[in-house]
Amino acid sequence: MSHDPNCIFCKIAAGTIPSRKVYEDDELIVFHDIAPWAPVHLLIVPKAHIVSHAELTDEHAALAGRMMVLAPKLMREMGVTGGFRTVINTGRDGGQEVMHLHMHVMGGPRPWARG
C-alpha cells in the first residue's frame, strides 16, 4: 500500500494524527471533517495514497465502489434520514485542498453552513 509521509490523510490513516474516526477497515478510514459544512460531514479516505479521483484506474474499481456503498450506510448510522450529498473535489481547479483522494459525505437538517 502506498503512503506519503508528508500527507495529512496518510498520517491520520496511520494513527499519527488524531481524528474523530467513525469507521475503519483494511482499506478505508472515515472521520468527521474538522471544518464541517453540514451537521454531519464525514470524509471517506482510502488508506493507500491515491492523489486524486483523476488517478483512479480499473484496479481501483472495487475500492471506489466500496466508498460509494459505505456512504449511505454511515449516513443512516449517523441518523441522517432526509438525504445527503457526496462530493469528490479533483485537482486544484476542482477545489481539492488535500492531495489525497477523499469523498465528502454531508447531511443533516438544512440550512447548512455551506453547500
N, CA, C and O atoms as a GROMACS GRO file, in nm:
protein
  460
    1MET      N    1   0.086  -0.118   0.000
    1MET     CA    2   0.000   0.000   0.000
    1MET      C    3   0.090   0.123   0.000
    1MET      O    4   0.182   0.134   0.080
    2SER      N    5   0.062   0.215  -0.090
    2SER     CA    6   0.144   0.336  -0.098
    2SER      C    7   0.110   0.432   0.016
    2SER      O    8   0.000   0.432   0.070
    3HIS      N    9   0.208   0.512   0.052
    3HIS     CA   10   0.197   0.605   0.165
    3HIS      C   11   0.287   0.724   0.136
    3HIS      O   12   0.399   0.708   0.088
    4ASP      N   13   0.237   0.845   0.167
    4ASP     CA   14   0.318   0.966   0.152
    4ASP      C   15   0.343   1.020   0.294
    4ASP      O   16   0.248   1.062   0.360
    5PRO      N   17   0.467   1.019   0.340
    5PRO     CA   18   0.495   1.061   0.478
    5PRO      C   19   0.463   1.208   0.505
    5PRO      O   20   0.459   1.248   0.621
    6ASN      N   21   0.441   1.288   0.401
    6ASN     CA   22   0.408   1.429   0.420
    6ASN      C   23   0.258   1.458   0.409
    6ASN      O   24   0.216   1.572   0.425
    7CYS      N   25   0.177   1.356   0.381
    7CYS     CA   26   0.034   1.373   0.358
    7CYS      C   27  -0.043   1.363   0.489
    7CYS      O   28  -0.026   1.267   0.565
    8ILE      N   29  -0.127   1.462   0.517
    8ILE     CA   30  -0.203   1.463   0.642
    8ILE      C   31  -0.300   1.345   0.650
    8ILE      O   32  -0.319   1.290   0.758
    9PHE      N   33  -0.362   1.306   0.537
    9PHE     CA   34  -0.455   1.193   0.541
    9PHE      C   35  -0.380   1.061   0.560
    9PHE      O   36  -0.432   0.971   0.626
   10CYS      N   37  -0.261   1.048   0.505
   10CYS     CA   38  -0.180   0.928   0.531
   10CYS      C   39  -0.144   0.922   0.679
   10CYS      O   40  -0.143   0.814   0.738
   11LYS      N   41  -0.114   1.036   0.739
   11LYS     CA   42  -0.081   1.040   0.882
   11LYS      C   43  -0.203   1.005   0.967
   11LYS      O   44  -0.190   0.934   1.067
   12ILE      N   45  -0.322   1.052   0.928
   12ILE     CA   46  -0.444   1.017   1.001
   12ILE      C   47  -0.469   0.867   0.988
   12ILE      O   48  -0.500   0.801   1.087
   13ALA      N   49  -0.454   0.813   0.867
   13ALA     CA   50  -0.475   0.669   0.845
   13ALA      C   51  -0.377   0.586   0.927
   13ALA      O   52  -0.412   0.477   0.974
   14ALA      N   53  -0.255   0.636   0.943
   14ALA     CA   54  -0.153   0.564   1.021
   14ALA      C   55  -0.171   0.582   1.171
   14ALA      O   56  -0.107   0.512   1.250
   15GLY      N   57  -0.258   0.674   1.212
   15GLY     CA   58  -0.282   0.698   1.354
   15GLY      C   59  -0.185   0.794   1.419
   15GLY      O   60  -0.185   0.808   1.541
   16THR      N   61  -0.101   0.862   1.340
   16THR     CA   62  -0.006   0.956   1.398
   16THR      C   63  -0.066   1.095   1.419
   16THR      O   64  -0.011   1.177   1.492
   17ILE      N   65  -0.179   1.122   1.354
   17ILE     CA   66  -0.257   1.244   1.378
   17ILE      C   67  -0.396   1.198   1.420
   17ILE      O   68  -0.457   1.116   1.351
   18PRO      N   69  -0.448   1.249   1.532
   18PRO     CA   70  -0.580   1.204   1.577
   18PRO      C   71  -0.692   1.255   1.487
   18PRO      O   72  -0.679   1.356   1.418
   19SER      N   73  -0.803   1.181   1.490
   19SER     CA   74  -0.923   1.221   1.417
   19SER      C   75  -1.044   1.171   1.495
   19SER      O   76  -1.032   1.086   1.584
   20ARG      N   77  -1.159   1.224   1.460
   20ARG     CA   78  -1.285   1.174   1.517
   20ARG      C   79  -1.335   1.064   1.424
   20ARG      O   80  -1.425   1.085   1.343
   21LYS      N   81  -1.275   0.948   1.438
   21LYS     CA   82  -1.300   0.835   1.349
   21LYS      C   83  -1.438   0.775   1.373
   21LYS      O   84  -1.482   0.760   1.487
   22VAL      N   85  -1.506   0.741   1.262
   22VAL     CA   86  -1.635   0.674   1.271
   22VAL      C   87  -1.633   0.535   1.209
   22VAL      O   88  -1.724   0.455   1.232
   23TYR      N   89  -1.531   0.506   1.129
   23TYR     CA   90  -1.523   0.374   1.063
   23TYR      C   91  -1.379   0.352   1.019
   23TYR      O   92  -1.307   0.445   0.983
   24GLU      N   93  -1.337   0.224   1.022
   24GLU     CA   94  -1.206   0.189   0.970
   24GLU      C   95  -1.205   0.042   0.934
   24GLU      O   96  -1.260  -0.041   1.006
   25ASP      N   97  -1.142   0.010   0.822
   25ASP     CA   98  -1.114  -0.128   0.785
   25ASP      C   99  -0.976  -0.132   0.722
   25ASP      O  100  -0.899  -0.037   0.736
   26ASP      N  101  -0.942  -0.239   0.653
   26ASP     CA  102  -0.807  -0.252   0.596
   26ASP      C  103  -0.778  -0.150   0.487
   26ASP      O  104  -0.662  -0.115   0.465
   27GLU      N  105  -0.881  -0.102   0.416
   27GLU     CA  106  -0.861  -0.013   0.302
   27GLU      C  107  -0.906   0.130   0.320
   27GLU      O  108  -0.857   0.220   0.252
   28LEU      N  109  -1.000   0.153   0.413
   28LEU     CA  110  -1.062   0.285   0.427
   28LEU      C  111  -1.061   0.331   0.571
   28LEU      O  112  -1.063   0.251   0.665
   29ILE      N  113  -1.058   0.463   0.586
   29ILE     CA  114  -1.081   0.525   0.716
   29ILE      C  115  -1.182   0.637   0.693
   29ILE      O  116  -1.178   0.705   0.590
   30VAL      N  117  -1.272   0.655   0.788
   30VAL     CA  118  -1.375   0.758   0.778
   30VAL      C  119  -1.374   0.837   0.907
   30VAL      O  120  -1.372   0.781   1.017
   31PHE      N  121  -1.375   0.970   0.893
   31PHE     CA  122  -1.372   1.056   1.010
   31PHE      C  123  -1.448   1.185   0.983
   31PHE      O  124  -1.477   1.219   0.868
   32HIS      N  125  -1.481   1.256   1.091
   32HIS     CA  126  -1.552   1.383   1.079
   32HIS      C  127  -1.459   1.490   1.023
   32HIS      O  128  -1.342   1.498   1.062
   33ASP      N  129  -1.510   1.572   0.933
   33ASP     CA  130  -1.435   1.686   0.879
   33ASP      C  131  -1.412   1.786   0.991
   33ASP      O  132  -1.502   1.810   1.072
   34ILE      N  133  -1.292   1.846   0.996
   34ILE     CA  134  -1.263   1.942   1.102
   34ILE      C  135  -1.327   2.079   1.077
   34ILE      O  136  -1.333   2.161   1.168
   35ALA      N  137  -1.375   2.103   0.955
   35ALA     CA  138  -1.443   2.228   0.922
   35ALA      C  139  -1.574   2.194   0.851
   35ALA      O  140  -1.586   2.216   0.730
   36PRO      N  141  -1.672   2.140   0.924
   36PRO     CA  142  -1.793   2.087   0.860
   36PRO      C  143  -1.879   2.194   0.793
   36PRO      O  144  -1.892   2.307   0.840
   37TRP      N  145  -1.936   2.152   0.679
   37TRP     CA  146  -2.031   2.237   0.607
   37TRP      C  147  -2.175   2.202   0.642
   37TRP      O  148  -2.266   2.279   0.614
   38ALA      N  149  -2.195   2.087   0.705
   38ALA     CA  150  -2.328   2.036   0.736
   38ALA      C  151  -2.326   1.976   0.876
   38ALA      O  152  -2.218   1.951   0.931
   39PRO      N  153  -2.444   1.952   0.935
   39PRO     CA  154  -2.447   1.892   1.068
   39PRO      C  155  -2.370   1.761   1.078
   39PRO      O  156  -2.307   1.734   1.181
   40VAL      N  157  -2.373   1.680   0.972
   40VAL     CA  158  -2.290   1.560   0.964
   40VAL      C  159  -2.204   1.575   0.839
   40VAL      O  160  -2.257   1.585   0.728
   41HIS      N  161  -2.073   1.577   0.856
   41HIS     CA  162  -1.980   1.595   0.743
   41HIS      C  163  -1.864   1.500   0.765
   41HIS      O  164  -1.774   1.525   0.846
   42LEU      N  165  -1.868   1.389   0.691
   42LEU     CA  166  -1.766   1.286   0.702
   42LEU      C  167  -1.673   1.289   0.582
   42LEU      O  168  -1.710   1.337   0.475
   43LEU      N  169  -1.553   1.238   0.600
   43LEU     CA  170  -1.460   1.218   0.491
   43LEU      C  171  -1.431   1.068   0.482
   43LEU      O  172  -1.390   1.006   0.581
   44ILE      N  173  -1.452   1.010   0.364
   44ILE     CA  174  -1.417   0.872   0.338
   44ILE      C  175  -1.285   0.875   0.262
   44ILE      O  176  -1.276   0.931   0.153
   45VAL      N  177  -1.181   0.813   0.321
   45VAL     CA  178  -1.045   0.826   0.270
   45VAL      C  179  -0.983   0.687   0.253
   45VAL      O  180  -0.980   0.609   0.348
   46PRO      N  181  -0.933   0.657   0.134
   46PRO     CA  182  -0.857   0.533   0.120
   46PRO      C  183  -0.727   0.542   0.200
   46PRO      O  184  -0.667   0.649   0.208
   47LYS      N  185  -0.685   0.432   0.258
   47LYS     CA  186  -0.558   0.431   0.330
   47LYS      C  187  -0.440   0.439   0.235
   47LYS      O  188  -0.336   0.495   0.269
   48ALA      N  189  -0.455   0.383   0.116
   48ALA     CA  190  -0.349   0.393   0.014
   48ALA      C  191  -0.345   0.537  -0.035
   48ALA      O  192  -0.449   0.599  -0.055
   49HIS      N  193  -0.226   0.588  -0.056
   49HIS     CA  194  -0.212   0.726  -0.104
   49HIS      C  195  -0.240   0.730  -0.255
   49HIS      O  196  -0.155   0.696  -0.337
   50ILE      N  197  -0.360   0.774  -0.286
   50ILE     CA  198  -0.402   0.800  -0.424
   50ILE      C  199  -0.424   0.949  -0.430
   50ILE      O  200  -0.503   1.003  -0.352
   51VAL      N  201  -0.357   1.018  -0.519
   51VAL     CA  202  -0.357   1.164  -0.518
   51VAL      C  203  -0.496   1.223  -0.539
   51VAL      O  204  -0.536   1.312  -0.466
   52SER      N  205  -0.568   1.174  -0.639
   52SER     CA  206  -0.700   1.233  -0.667
   52SER      C  207  -0.786   1.134  -0.743
   52SER      O  208  -0.741   1.027  -0.782
   53HIS      N  209  -0.911   1.173  -0.762
   53HIS     CA  210  -1.006   1.094  -0.840
   53HIS      C  211  -0.951   1.070  -0.981
   53HIS      O  212  -0.975   0.964  -1.039
   54ALA      N  213  -0.880   1.166  -1.036
   54ALA     CA  214  -0.823   1.154  -1.170
   54ALA      C  215  -0.718   1.044  -1.179
   54ALA      O  216  -0.686   1.000  -1.289
   55GLU      N  217  -0.664   1.000  -1.066
   55GLU     CA  218  -0.562   0.896  -1.064
   55GLU      C  219  -0.620   0.755  -1.055
   55GLU      O  220  -0.546   0.657  -1.064
   56LEU      N  221  -0.752   0.744  -1.038
   56LEU     CA  222  -0.812   0.611  -1.028
   56LEU      C  223  -0.801   0.536  -1.160
   56LEU      O  224  -0.814   0.594  -1.268
   57THR      N  225  -0.776   0.406  -1.149
   57THR     CA  226  -0.768   0.318  -1.266
   57THR      C  227  -0.864   0.201  -1.244
   57THR      O  228  -0.929   0.192  -1.140
   58ASP      N  229  -0.871   0.113  -1.341
   58ASP     CA  230  -0.956  -0.005  -1.328
   58ASP      C  231  -0.922  -0.086  -1.203
   58ASP      O  232  -1.010  -0.149  -1.145
   59GLU      N  233  -0.798  -0.084  -1.163
   59GLU     CA  234  -0.758  -0.160  -1.044
   59GLU      C  235  -0.820  -0.105  -0.916
   59GLU      O  236  -0.826  -0.175  -0.815
   60HIS      N  237  -0.868   0.020  -0.920
   60HIS     CA  238  -0.930   0.083  -0.803
   60HIS      C  239  -1.083   0.072  -0.804
   60HIS      O  240  -1.149   0.126  -0.715
   61ALA      N  241  -1.140   0.002  -0.902
   61ALA     CA  242  -1.286  -0.001  -0.916
   61ALA      C  243  -1.356  -0.053  -0.790
   61ALA      O  244  -1.454   0.006  -0.745
   62ALA      N  245  -1.306  -0.160  -0.733
   62ALA     CA  246  -1.369  -0.216  -0.613
   62ALA      C  247  -1.359  -0.119  -0.496
   62ALA      O  248  -1.454  -0.103  -0.420
   63LEU      N  249  -1.245  -0.054  -0.481
   63LEU     CA  250  -1.227   0.044  -0.373
   63LEU      C  251  -1.323   0.160  -0.389
   63LEU      O  252  -1.390   0.200  -0.293
   64ALA      N  253  -1.332   0.215  -0.509
   64ALA     CA  254  -1.423   0.328  -0.534
   64ALA      C  255  -1.568   0.286  -0.509
   64ALA      O  256  -1.647   0.362  -0.454
   65GLY      N  257  -1.602   0.165  -0.550
   65GLY     CA  258  -1.737   0.114  -0.526
   65GLY      C  259  -1.766   0.100  -0.378
   65GLY      O  260  -1.876   0.132  -0.333
   66ARG      N  261  -1.669   0.053  -0.301
   66ARG     CA  262  -1.687   0.040  -0.157
   66ARG      C  263  -1.711   0.176  -0.092
   66ARG      O  264  -1.792   0.188  -0.001
   67MET      N  265  -1.639   0.279  -0.141
   67MET     CA  266  -1.659   0.415  -0.088
   67MET      C  267  -1.804   0.459  -0.111
   67MET      O  268  -1.868   0.514  -0.022
   68MET      N  269  -1.855   0.435  -0.232
   68MET     CA  270  -1.991   0.475  -0.266
   68MET      C  271  -2.096   0.400  -0.184
   68MET      O  272  -2.196   0.458  -0.142
   69VAL      N  273  -2.074   0.272  -0.160
   69VAL     CA  274  -2.168   0.190  -0.084
   69VAL      C  275  -2.162   0.224   0.065
   69VAL      O  276  -2.264   0.217   0.134
   70LEU      N  277  -2.045   0.259   0.113
   70LEU     CA  278  -2.028   0.291   0.255
   70LEU      C  279  -2.098   0.422   0.293
   70LEU      O  280  -2.148   0.434   0.404
   71ALA      N  281  -2.101   0.518   0.202
   71ALA     CA  282  -2.159   0.650   0.233
   71ALA      C  283  -2.302   0.641   0.287
   71ALA      O  284  -2.326   0.694   0.396
   72PRO      N  285  -2.398   0.579   0.219
   72PRO     CA  286  -2.534   0.576   0.274
   72PRO      C  287  -2.545   0.495   0.403
   72PRO      O  288  -2.626   0.528   0.489
   73LYS      N  289  -2.465   0.390   0.416
   73LYS     CA  290  -2.466   0.310   0.538
   73LYS      C  291  -2.427   0.397   0.658
   73LYS      O  292  -2.493   0.394   0.762
   74LEU      N  293  -2.319   0.473   0.643
   74LEU     CA  294  -2.274   0.559   0.754
   74LEU      C  295  -2.372   0.672   0.781
   74LEU      O  296  -2.393   0.708   0.897
   75MET      N  297  -2.430   0.728   0.677
   75MET     CA  298  -2.528   0.835   0.699
   75MET      C  299  -2.648   0.783   0.779
   75MET      O  300  -2.696   0.851   0.870
   76ARG      N  301  -2.695   0.663   0.746
   76ARG     CA  302  -2.805   0.604   0.824
   76ARG      C  303  -2.762   0.586   0.969
   76ARG      O  304  -2.838   0.619   1.061
   77GLU      N  305  -2.641   0.534   0.990
   77GLU     CA  306  -2.591   0.515   1.127
   77GLU      C  307  -2.578   0.646   1.204
   77GLU      O  308  -2.593   0.648   1.326
   78MET      N  309  -2.551   0.755   1.131
   78MET     CA  310  -2.536   0.887   1.195
   78MET      C  311  -2.672   0.956   1.212
   78MET      O  312  -2.677   1.069   1.261
   79GLY      N  313  -2.782   0.890   1.172
   79GLY     CA  314  -2.915   0.946   1.189
   79GLY      C  315  -2.960   1.039   1.078
   79GLY      O  316  -3.061   1.108   1.093
   80VAL      N  317  -2.888   1.043   0.968
   80VAL     CA  318  -2.925   1.128   0.854
   80VAL      C  319  -3.028   1.052   0.772
   80VAL      O  320  -2.997   0.949   0.712
   81THR      N  321  -3.151   1.104   0.770
   81THR     CA  322  -3.260   1.035   0.702
   81THR      C  323  -3.322   1.117   0.588
   81THR      O  324  -3.397   1.062   0.508
   82GLY      N  325  -3.291   1.246   0.580
   82GLY     CA  326  -3.355   1.332   0.480
   82GLY      C  327  -3.272   1.354   0.356
   82GLY      O  328  -3.303   1.443   0.276
   83GLY      N  329  -3.168   1.278   0.338
   83GLY     CA  330  -3.081   1.293   0.221
   83GLY      C  331  -2.944   1.344   0.259
   83GLY      O  332  -2.921   1.396   0.368
   84PHE      N  333  -2.852   1.327   0.165
   84PHE     CA  334  -2.714   1.370   0.188
   84PHE      C  335  -2.650   1.400   0.054
   84PHE      O  336  -2.705   1.368  -0.052
   85ARG      N  337  -2.533   1.462   0.060
   85ARG     CA  338  -2.456   1.497  -0.059
   85ARG      C  339  -2.320   1.429  -0.052
   85ARG      O  340  -2.259   1.422   0.054
   86THR      N  341  -2.274   1.379  -0.168
   86THR     CA  342  -2.138   1.328  -0.178
   86THR      C  343  -2.063   1.417  -0.277
   86THR      O  344  -2.116   1.453  -0.382
   87VAL      N  345  -1.940   1.451  -0.242
   87VAL     CA  346  -1.857   1.538  -0.325
   87VAL      C  347  -1.715   1.485  -0.327
   87VAL      O  348  -1.658   1.452  -0.223
   88ILE      N  349  -1.658   1.476  -0.447
   88ILE     CA  350  -1.516   1.445  -0.461
   88ILE      C  351  -1.454   1.559  -0.541
   88ILE      O  352  -1.472   1.566  -0.663
   89ASN      N  353  -1.383   1.647  -0.473
   89ASN     CA  354  -1.311   1.754  -0.542
   89ASN      C  355  -1.186   1.692  -0.605
   89ASN      O  356  -1.116   1.613  -0.542
   90THR      N  357  -1.158   1.729  -0.730
   90THR     CA  358  -1.048   1.665  -0.802
   90THR      C  359  -0.953   1.770  -0.858
   90THR      O  360  -0.991   1.848  -0.945
   91GLY      N  361  -0.831   1.772  -0.808
   91GLY     CA  362  -0.730   1.867  -0.853
   91GLY      C  363  -0.753   2.006  -0.798
   91GLY      O  364  -0.861   2.038  -0.748
   92ARG      N  365  -0.653   2.089  -0.809
   92ARG     CA  366  -0.662   2.225  -0.755
   92ARG      C  367  -0.777   2.304  -0.817
   92ARG      O  368  -0.850   2.374  -0.746
   93ASP      N  369  -0.793   2.294  -0.950
   93ASP     CA  370  -0.902   2.368  -1.015
   93ASP      C  371  -1.039   2.312  -0.977
   93ASP      O  372  -1.140   2.380  -0.991
   94GLY      N  373  -1.042   2.188  -0.929
   94GLY     CA  374  -1.166   2.127  -0.883
   94GLY      C  375  -1.194   2.150  -0.736
   94GLY      O  376  -1.290   2.097  -0.681
   95GLY      N  377  -1.110   2.229  -0.670
   95GLY     CA  378  -1.130   2.262  -0.530
   95GLY      C  379  -1.068   2.166  -0.431
   95GLY      O  380  -1.095   2.175  -0.311
   96GLN      N  381  -0.985   2.073  -0.478
   96GLN     CA  382  -0.920   1.977  -0.387
   96GLN      C  383  -0.812   2.050  -0.308
   96GLN      O  384  -0.723   2.112  -0.366
   97GLU      N  385  -0.819   2.040  -0.175
   97GLU     CA  386  -0.722   2.107  -0.088
   97GLU      C  387  -0.617   2.010  -0.035
   97GLU      O  388  -0.501   2.049  -0.020
   98VAL      N  389  -0.655   1.886  -0.007
   98VAL     CA  390  -0.560   1.784   0.038
   98VAL      C  391  -0.541   1.689  -0.080
   98VAL      O  392  -0.637   1.629  -0.129
   99MET      N  393  -0.418   1.675  -0.124
   99MET     CA  394  -0.390   1.594  -0.243
   99MET      C  395  -0.380   1.445  -0.208
   99MET      O  396  -0.277   1.380  -0.224
  100HIS      N  397  -0.492   1.395  -0.159
  100HIS     CA  398  -0.513   1.254  -0.129
  100HIS      C  399  -0.662   1.232  -0.153
  100HIS      O  400  -0.745   1.301  -0.094
  101LEU      N  401  -0.697   1.137  -0.238
  101LEU     CA  402  -0.837   1.110  -0.271
  101LEU      C  403  -0.921   1.102  -0.144
  101LEU      O  404  -0.885   1.034  -0.048
  102HIS      N  405  -1.034   1.173  -0.145
  102HIS     CA  406  -1.128   1.163  -0.035
  102HIS      C  407  -1.267   1.206  -0.083
  102HIS      O  408  -1.281   1.289  -0.172
  103MET      N  409  -1.367   1.146  -0.022
  103MET     CA  410  -1.506   1.177  -0.053
  103MET      C  411  -1.569   1.247   0.066
  103MET      O  412  -1.567   1.194   0.178
  104HIS      N  413  -1.626   1.364   0.043
  104HIS     CA  414  -1.705   1.432   0.145
  104HIS      C  415  -1.846   1.373   0.141
  104HIS      O  416  -1.903   1.355   0.034
  105VAL      N  417  -1.901   1.344   0.257
  105VAL     CA  418  -2.039   1.297   0.268
  105VAL      C  419  -2.105   1.387   0.371
  105VAL      O  420  -2.070   1.386   0.489
  106MET      N  421  -2.203   1.466   0.325
  106MET     CA  422  -2.262   1.571   0.408
  106MET      C  423  -2.413   1.553   0.415
  106MET      O  424  -2.478   1.528   0.314
  107GLY      N  425  -2.468   1.568   0.535
  107GLY     CA  426  -2.612   1.556   0.551
  107GLY      C  427  -2.658   1.617   0.681
  107GLY      O  428  -2.580   1.671   0.759
  108GLY      N  429  -2.787   1.606   0.702
  108GLY     CA  430  -2.848   1.662   0.822
  108GLY      C  431  -2.942   1.775   0.786
  108GLY      O  432  -2.946   1.819   0.671
  109PRO      N  433  -3.016   1.823   0.884
  109PRO     CA  434  -3.116   1.927   0.857
  109PRO      C  435  -3.053   2.054   0.799
  109PRO      O  436  -2.943   2.093   0.837
  110ARG      N  437  -3.124   2.116   0.708
  110ARG     CA  438  -3.081   2.243   0.649
  110ARG      C  439  -3.128   2.356   0.738
  110ARG      O  440  -3.221   2.335   0.816
  111PRO      N  441  -3.071   2.475   0.731
  111PRO     CA  442  -2.968   2.513   0.635
  111PRO      C  443  -2.829   2.468   0.680
  111PRO      O  444  -2.802   2.455   0.799
  112TRP      N  445  -2.742   2.444   0.583
  112TRP     CA  446  -2.604   2.408   0.610
  112TRP      C  447  -2.518   2.534   0.607
  112TRP      O  448  -2.557   2.636   0.550
  113ALA      N  449  -2.401   2.525   0.668
  113ALA     CA  450  -2.308   2.637   0.669
  113ALA      C  451  -2.268   2.675   0.526
  113ALA      O  452  -2.258   2.793   0.493
  114ARG      N  453  -2.245   2.575   0.444
  114ARG     CA  454  -2.207   2.597   0.303
  114ARG      C  455  -2.264   2.482   0.222
  114ARG      O  456  -2.308   2.382   0.278
  115GLY      N  457  -2.264   2.498   0.092
  115GLY     CA  458  -2.302   2.390   0.002
  115GLY      C  459  -2.449   2.377  -0.013
  115GLY      O  460  -2.496   2.290  -0.086
   0.00000   0.00000   0.00000
